[in-house]
Each structure stands twice: as C-alpha cells, then as structure tokens.
Amino acid sequence: MFGRLLPFEGKFFDLFNALAGEAVRASRELASLMESFDDIVRRAFAIETIEKRGDKITHETIELLHKTFVTPLDRDDIHQLVTRMDDILDLIEDCAQSISLYDVRAPTPEMKRLAEICVGCAEKVQAGVGGLSDLRDTRAILAACADIDKLESEADHVMRTAIGKLFREEPDAKEIIKLRSIYELLETITDRCEDVANIIEGIVLENA
C-alpha cells in the first residue's frame, strides 16, 4: 500500500509502447517481404535496422529498471515484458535473414499467411501494451490478449498443415529443410506474442 503512494517512474510505459511499435513495424516489413519477394537483402536489412532500434529500447528499459526505486509495475513483470517483446523482434529478424541466407526460391501461401498472422499478433501486442499505463479499460486489454491466443492457435495449425504438405509434395530434401525452418520461425514469433499476452494478463489481474 505504501508503495502505491510514492511517485513512480512513468517513462516505462513510453518505452513499452515504443518497443511494441517497433515490433509492429518489423512484422509489417516481413509481411511485405513475403508478398513482393524482391530485393530480399535490402528488405532484410530494413528489418535488421528496426531490430537494432528495439534493442536500444530494451537496454534503456532495463537500465531504467535498475535505477528506479519505485516502479509502476512489478519489476519482474517489466523485465519479462520487454524481454519477450525483444524476442519478437529478434525472431522476425532471424526469419528475414534466413530467407536471404537459404536463398528461398519463392514464398508459399502458408508463409504469406503466417506472416500476416504475425502482423495481427504484433498489432494486438501493441494494443494490449498501450492500455497498461492507466488500466482503465481492462476489458479491451484482455480482449487483445484473447485475440493473440486465437491467432497463435491459427498459426500453429497453418504451420502443421504446411509442413505436412511439404513432406507430401516437395521432392527436394534441401527445400524441405529450408521451408520447414521458415515455417517454424514464423510460428515461434506468434508464440512469443502469446508469451507477452500472458504477461499482460498477469499484470491486469495483479493491478486492476
């Protein structure tokens, strides 16, 4: 109770929002890459640039956490939240770099759909994080988290279907290995978004 009466550092929420915004930008760049599938190296570099901005925000948040006496949320929640959002950016960069490194010939419909789901998840993460500063509309925050859960389930289904199709229809073993890796990276992005949603839900339950 006493801690709630003390002034706290409100910059954390600005940093959460900034990091979530970078995740949205990176996911949209990845979806654009999948759609056009041209100039892969340049597009991968654009995503890498976004990821590096995200790294700076993550480091700034953790540094602020160490310097702040009274935090607006539980310290572990803050650390977990920014770490998982940073993971989203790392995985998006890994996916783009893998497409370039593996010299993937063309995007499959499943790759495109998974990239679209990643955008949806990132946008819902941004919506959920954006409500944490005042927790006035907990229903909207929890709805965003529920949407992420549904999208992650869809991504899991798309990935499994895509991998099954690969083994049935793709004769080139190297192509199977490459595409399976891309599918799994894309699905893991949605897993990390779900991790963020779980953290947000916990924050809402603890503080609302």
N, C-alpha and C positions, 0 to 999 in steps of 0.2 A: 504493500500500500504506500509506504514512504517513497519508494522509487518512482511511483506514478506522479508524485507531487513535485519531483525535481525536473528542471528543464533538461530536455534531451536534444541530441544532435539530429536535426531533421533532414540533413543532406543525404542520408541513406536512401530515402525514397526517390530522390532525384537520380541517384546512381542506379537504383533498381530499374527505374523507368528507362534510363539511358541504355543500360545493358540489354533490356528486353527489346528496345528499339533496334539495336544492332542485330539481334537475333532475327528479327523480322526482315530487316534489310538483307541479311545474308541468305535467308531462306528464299526470299523472292529472287535474288540473283541466281540461286541454284535452280529454281524452277524455270527461270528464263534461259539458263544454260541448257537444261533438258529440252526445252521447247524448240529453241533455234539450233542448238548443237553446232554452232560455228564459233570460230575464234576462241577455242577452248582455253588456250593458255592465258589469253587476256582476261577472260571471264573468271578463271580460277584465281588469277592474281587479284582481281577486284574483290573476290570473296576473302582472300588472304588479308587484304588491307582492312576489311571490315573486322575480321577476327582479331587483328592486332589492336584495333581500337577497343574492342571488347576486353582484351587482356589488360589494357591500361585501366579501364573502368573497374575491372575485377581487383586489380592490385591496389587501386586507390581506395576501394571499399574496404578491403582487408586492412590496409594501413590505417584508415579512419577508425575501424573497429578496435584496433589495438590502442588508439589514442583517446577513445571516448569513454568517459566514466559511466554515463547513463545512456543506454541505447534505447531506441523506441520499441524494439522487439528483442526477444531472446537472442543472445549472442550466437548461439549455435545455429539458430534459425537463419540469422543473417548470413553467417558463413556458408551454410548449406545452400541457401537460395542463390547466392552469387556464384558459388562453385558449380552448381548444376546448370545454371544459365550459361556459364562459361563453357561447360561441356557441350552444350548445344552448338555453340559457335565452333568449337574445335572439331566436332563431328561433321558439320557442314563443310568446313574447310577440307577435312580428310576426304570427304566424298568427292568434292570438286577436283582435288589433286589426284585422287585415284583414277577418275575418269580420264584425266590427261596422261597420267603415268601408264595406265594399262592400255592406252590407245583404243578405247572402246569405239567400235565402228559406228554405232547408231543407238539412239535411245529406244528402249522398248516402251510400249504403252504402260507397262507396270512401273517402269522407272519414272515416267512422267506423272503418273497418278500418285506414287509415293512422294514425289517432290511437292505436288500440290497439297498433299496431306500435311507435309512438314510446314508449309506456309500457314495452313489453318491452325496447326498446333502452336506455332510461334506467335501468331496473332492473338490466340486465346491466352497464351502466357502473358503477353503484353497487357491484355485486358485485366487479367487477374492481378498482376503486379500493380497495375495502375490504381486499383482500389484499396491498396494496403495502407495508404497514408492516413486515411481517416476512418476506414471500415464502416462507412455509413450505409453502403449497400452490400451487405454480406450475401444477399441472395444472388446478386449479379456476379459476385466473385466466385461463389460456389458453382454457379451455372457454367461459368467459363471453365472451371476445373472439370466439371462433368463432361463438357464438350471435348476437352482434351482426352479424357478417358475413352470416349467413343471413337475419336479419331485414331488413337493408338490401337484400339482393337481392330479398326478397319485396316490400318497399316499392316498389322500382323497377318491379317487374312490375305491381303494383297501380296505380301512377301511370300507367304507359304504357297499360294497359288502360282506365283511367278517362278519359284524355284522348282515346283513340280513340273511346270510347263517346260522349263529349261531341260530337265533330265529326260523328258519325253521327246522333245523336238529338236534340241540342239546337238548336232553330231560332233562339234569341235569341243574337245575337253578343255582346252585353254579358255575358250569363250565362256564355257560353263563356270569355270573358276572365277573369271573376271566379273561376270554379271552377278553371280551369287554374292560376291563380296560387296558390290554396289548396293544390291537389294538389302543386304544385312546392315550396311552403314545407314541407309535411308530409314530403315525401320528403327534402328537404335536411336536416331535423332528423336523420333516420337517417344521412345522410352524415356529419354532424358526430360522431354517436355512433361511427361506424366510424373516423373520424379518431382519436378518443380510444382506441378499441380498438387501433389501430396503435401509438399512443404507449405504451400499457400493455405490449403485446407486446415492444416495443423495450426497455423498462425491465426486463422479466423476463429477456430474453436477456442484457442487459448486467450484471445484478446477481445473478442466481440462482446 
